[in-house]
């Protein structure tokens, strides 16, 4: 089995200004994603929603600074780790999270021997 990181970018300002109904709809999409993963034999092994990037600490050789690493609209807002033998099906399920205009990045993780996990 291979482990994939499902990386969730997002516009943090849009999320902060979202209504309770809009937030509930997004959480419902995540619930649907989890349900489909289970039904299709994929296994979530980890993941988390991340705090706002303004709370991040960026560590460089010259020191530590506050705030996001990059000045962009979209930041990494969360991730899932999913084990599966069927990448094509996983990509179909991830489309639930992408909605109609989003983009989700899916990457295989690397095991300790340098290959895909």
DOROTI-831974 format. One record per residue: x, y, z negated of N, C-alpha, C in turn; residue in one letter. Coordinates in steps of 0.1 Angstrom, whole numbers, plus 5000, padded with zeros to 4 digits. Layout:
BEGIN
XYZXYZXYZa...
***
This chain:
BEGIN
500849885000500050005000500950125000x500450235007501150355007500450464999x501150544992500550654984500650784993x499550854994499450975001499051094992x499751204994499351324987498351404996x497151434990496151514997496251654991x496751744999497051874994495951974997x495452044987494252124989494652274988x494752345000495052485000493752564998x493852684994492552764993492852904990x491852984993491953134990491453154976x492353184967491953194953491053314951x491053424958490153534957488753494960x488553414970487253364974486653274963x487553194957487053104946486653184934x487453284931487153364919485853444921x485553484933484253564935483053474939x483353344939482253244943481153244932x479853224937478753214928478853074921x478053054911477952924905477452824915x476552864923475952774934477052734944x477852824948478952794957479952704951x480352724938481252644931480652504929x479352494926478752364925478752284938x478552354949478652284962479952234965x481052304961482452264963482652134955x482252144942482552034933481751904938x480551934944479751824950480551754961x481251834969482051784980483151694975x483751734964484751654957484151524952x482951524947482251404942481951314953x481551364965481351284977482651224982x483651294981485051244985485351134976x485251144963485651034954484750914956x483450934959482550824961482950744974x483250814984483550754997484950684996x485850744989487150674987486950534980x486150534969485850414962485150304971x484150354978483450264987484250194998x485250275002486050225014487350165010x487550144997488750064992490050154989x489950284990491050364987491050384972x492250414966492350424951493050554948x492350644940492950764935493750734923x495050764924495950734913496450854905x496050974910496351104903495851224910x496051334904495551454910495151554900x494951684904494551784895494151914902x493251994896493052124901494052214894x494652304902495752384896495252524892x495852584882495552714878495852814888x495452934887495653044897497153064899x497553094911499053114914499653234906x498853324902499353434894499953394881x499553274877500053214864501353124867x501753114879502853034883504153094878x505153014876506553064874507353004885x508153094891509053064902510453064897x511152944898512452934893513452934905x514453024904515453034914516853034906x517853014913519253014907519453144899x518853254905519053394898518153414886x517153324884516253344873514853304875x513953334866512553304867511753424869x510753414878509853524880508453474879x507453574877506053534876505453544890x504353474891503553484904503853374914x503053374925503253274935504553274942x504953164947506253154954506153234967x505053234974504853304987503653404986x503853514992502753614993501853575005x500853495002499953445013498553445007x497553445016496153435012495953295005x496353195012496153055007497253014999x496952944988497852884979497452744976x498352664971497952524968497052534955x495852484957494852494946494652354938x495152254944494952124938495452014947x495451884942495951774950495351644945x495251544953494951404949496151314954x496351214946497251104951496350984954x496450934966495550824970496450714976x496150584970496850464976495850404986x496450364997495650305007496450235018x495850135024496450065035495950115049x494950205048494250255060494250405061x495350455067495550605068494450665077x494050595088493050655096491750675089x491350575081490050585073490250695063x491350705056491550805046491450945053x491950965065491851095071490351125074x489551025078488151045080487451095067x487851035056487151075043487651215039x488851245042489351385038488651495045x488051455057487251555064486051615056x485651535046484551585037485051705029x486351705025486851815018487151935027x487451915039487852015049486652105053x485452045051484152115055484252155070x483652265073483552305087484752385092x485452445083486552535088487852525080x487952435071489052415063490152325069x491252325062492352235067493052175054x493152045054493751975043494951905048x496051905041497251845045497351705038x497751605045497851465040499351425043x500051385033501451345035501751215027x502451125033502951005025503951045015x503950985003504951014993506150924996x507350954991508550884993508850794981x509150664982509450584971510950614967x511350544957512750564952513850514961x513450434971514350384981514450474994x513750584994513850675005512850655016x511950555014510950525025509550575020x508650555028507250585024506850495013x506150555003505750474991504550394995x
***
